[in-house]
Amino acid sequence: MFLQKAWRSTAFGVWGYFSFTKSGFMEHSKKFKAEDMQTHIEGKNCIVTGANSGIGYATAEALSSRGATVYMVCRNKDRGENALSKIQSTTGNPNVYLEVCDLSSVNDIKSFASRFSSKDQPIHVLVNNAGLLENDRITTPEGLELNFAVNVMGTYAMTELMLPMLEKASPDARVITVSSGGMYTTPLTKDLQFSESKFDGILQYSRNKRVQVALTEKWAEMYSKTGVGFYSMHPGWAETPGVAKSMPSFDKMLSGKLRTSEEGADTVIWLALQPKEKLVSGALYFDRAEAPKHLLFAGTEGSHAAIDFIMDNLRSLCSLPS
Ligand SMILES: NC(=O)c1ccc[n+]([C@@H]2O[C@H](COP(=O)([O-])OP(=O)(O)OC[C@H]3O[C@@H](n4cnc5c(N)ncnc54)[C@H](OP(=O)(O)O)[C@@H]3O)[C@@H](O)[C@H]2O)c1
């Protein structure tokens, strides 16, 4: 059992090294089509969470540079305002706005959603990017384990509460959720807040990222008639403030070999720009192509059956109507 686990994590590390780093991006980009990114999206409303830093910043900047109206959802007003003014000046787009919201708080997300819905605007693109890897077990003021709160509950509540506004932009609307290759290492588990064994931040983060992929699959099925498309993606390994803070040894060990934030954001932007007919709702994407959700011998196949239980749990945790 131990040897099997060690073999699996070594195999994942080697595969990740060749595929998820900058060299993987360079290799995969040989198949990219420049024209895929030349679309202008004036008049489209896009929400990007965690837009003040890393992949979220690169995404917000790229969408702004293509003329979209972009709402940057950030938890910290100063960091948000800094990023906002940088994007306005690099892109020259005046239609970029800051929305302050702490995505670890159900109450904050609800008040953001009610504020936003009063604008009575369609949302064409929702990018669930905000995320974190917290190594210690921290509980939010609402009593939630922090990784879970932002990565899972934040993604879930934002998507569900934005749905009426996404439907207004149907059939063009889409939700793009930034997962992680780390999810390949773990099956879907019902222990959402890691309360049944000794806390492990990396494992909790990977579990959260698996939940995002399974939620996306489920949303695609549940809301297939709404005209909203749901896609998850993983960015590979990019050098961002988040990685430097949460995984300093990994960041140091792969210094110079990691992707840039822009390379990490590439598939998010691609998913936002492609005609919906080209995309498969519910699928996972990596480097502008559909990617498997499970790896051979990883023991994760079949685990997505737990998603109905998880959805019910999230719905009642957020007190959303069924
Ligand atoms: N970089 C990678 O190699 C990599 C690999 C796989 C997946 N990802 C995923 O990519 C996404 C972006 O990560 P990144 O690497 O770009 O890290 P990052 O630079 O730390 O960006 C994360 C963003 O999320 C925001 N955020 C965190 N907690 C929040 C909260 N409670 N409310 C609102 N916003 C919050 C952060 O805001 P603050 O600046 O205020 O903290 C920041 O803007 C994450 O979902 C991450 O899991 C990244």
The ligand as a MOL file (V3000), in Angstrom:
LIG
                    3D

  0  0  0     0  0            999 V3000
M  V30 BEGIN CTAB
M  V30 COUNTS 48 52 0 0 0
M  V30 BEGIN ATOM
M  V30 1 N -0.2080 29.0240 -9.4260 0
M  V30 2 C -0.3650 27.7320 -9.6390 0
M  V30 3 O 0.5910 27.0020 -9.9620 0
M  V30 4 C -1.6980 27.1030 -9.5020 0
M  V30 5 C -1.7970 25.7450 -9.7750 0
M  V30 6 C -3.0320 25.1380 -9.7010 0
M  V30 7 C -4.1450 25.8850 -9.3620 0
M  V30 8 N -4.0180 27.1950 -9.0790 0 CHG=1
M  V30 9 C -5.2340 27.9310 -8.7270 0
M  V30 10 O -5.2400 29.1720 -9.3920 0
M  V30 11 C -6.0310 30.1120 -8.6510 0
M  V30 12 C -5.2590 31.3940 -8.5100 0
M  V30 13 O -4.1140 31.1620 -7.7180 0
M  V30 14 P -2.7390 31.9280 -7.9080 0
M  V30 15 O -1.6940 30.8990 -8.0130 0
M  V30 16 O -2.8830 32.9720 -8.9340 0 CHG=-1
M  V30 17 O -2.5760 32.5340 -6.4300 0
M  V30 18 P -2.6340 34.0300 -5.8660 0
M  V30 19 O -1.6740 34.8860 -6.5890 0
M  V30 20 O -2.5100 33.8900 -4.3910 0
M  V30 21 O -4.1090 34.4870 -6.2230 0
M  V30 22 C -5.2070 34.0370 -5.4760 0
M  V30 23 C -6.2650 35.1040 -5.4640 0
M  V30 24 O -7.3640 34.6250 -4.6790 0
M  V30 25 C -7.6840 35.6360 -3.7440 0
M  V30 26 N -8.3210 35.1360 -2.5360 0
M  V30 27 C -7.8430 34.2760 -1.6010 0
M  V30 28 N -8.7010 34.1620 -0.5960 0
M  V30 29 C -9.7600 34.9640 -0.8830 0
M  V30 30 C -10.9560 35.2960 -0.2210 0
M  V30 31 N -11.2500 34.8080 0.9900 0
M  V30 32 N -11.8110 36.1570 -0.8110 0
M  V30 33 C -11.5280 36.7150 -2.0090 0
M  V30 34 N -10.3880 36.4510 -2.6780 0
M  V30 35 C -9.5150 35.5920 -2.1220 0
M  V30 36 C -6.3600 36.2750 -3.4030 0
M  V30 37 O -6.5480 37.5250 -2.7450 0
M  V30 38 P -5.3870 38.1310 -1.7930 0
M  V30 39 O -4.3450 38.6890 -2.7110 0
M  V30 40 O -6.1340 39.1500 -1.0160 0
M  V30 41 O -4.8760 37.0040 -0.9690 0
M  V30 42 C -5.7760 36.3940 -4.7990 0
M  V30 43 O -6.3270 37.4990 -5.4660 0
M  V30 44 C -6.3670 29.4320 -7.3370 0
M  V30 45 O -7.6630 28.9110 -7.3840 0
M  V30 46 C -5.3570 28.3060 -7.2620 0
M  V30 47 O -5.8280 27.2330 -6.5030 0
M  V30 48 C -2.8200 27.8270 -9.1400 0
M  V30 END ATOM
M  V30 BEGIN BOND
M  V30 1 1 1 2
M  V30 2 2 2 3
M  V30 3 1 2 4
M  V30 4 1 4 5
M  V30 5 2 4 48
M  V30 6 2 5 6
M  V30 7 1 6 7
M  V30 8 2 7 8
M  V30 9 1 8 9
M  V30 10 1 8 48
M  V30 11 1 9 10
M  V30 12 1 9 46
M  V30 13 1 10 11
M  V30 14 1 11 12
M  V30 15 1 11 44
M  V30 16 1 12 13
M  V30 17 1 13 14
M  V30 18 2 14 15
M  V30 19 1 14 16
M  V30 20 1 14 17
M  V30 21 1 17 18
M  V30 22 2 18 19
M  V30 23 1 18 20
M  V30 24 1 18 21
M  V30 25 1 21 22
M  V30 26 1 22 23
M  V30 27 1 23 24
M  V30 28 1 23 42
M  V30 29 1 24 25
M  V30 30 1 25 26
M  V30 31 1 25 36
M  V30 32 1 26 27
M  V30 33 1 26 35
M  V30 34 2 27 28
M  V30 35 1 28 29
M  V30 36 1 29 30
M  V30 37 2 29 35
M  V30 38 1 30 31
M  V30 39 2 30 32
M  V30 40 1 32 33
M  V30 41 2 33 34
M  V30 42 1 34 35
M  V30 43 1 36 37
M  V30 44 1 36 42
M  V30 45 1 37 38
M  V30 46 2 38 39
M  V30 47 1 38 40
M  V30 48 1 38 41
M  V30 49 1 42 43
M  V30 50 1 44 45
M  V30 51 1 44 46
M  V30 52 1 46 47
M  V30 END BOND
M  V30 END CTAB
M  END
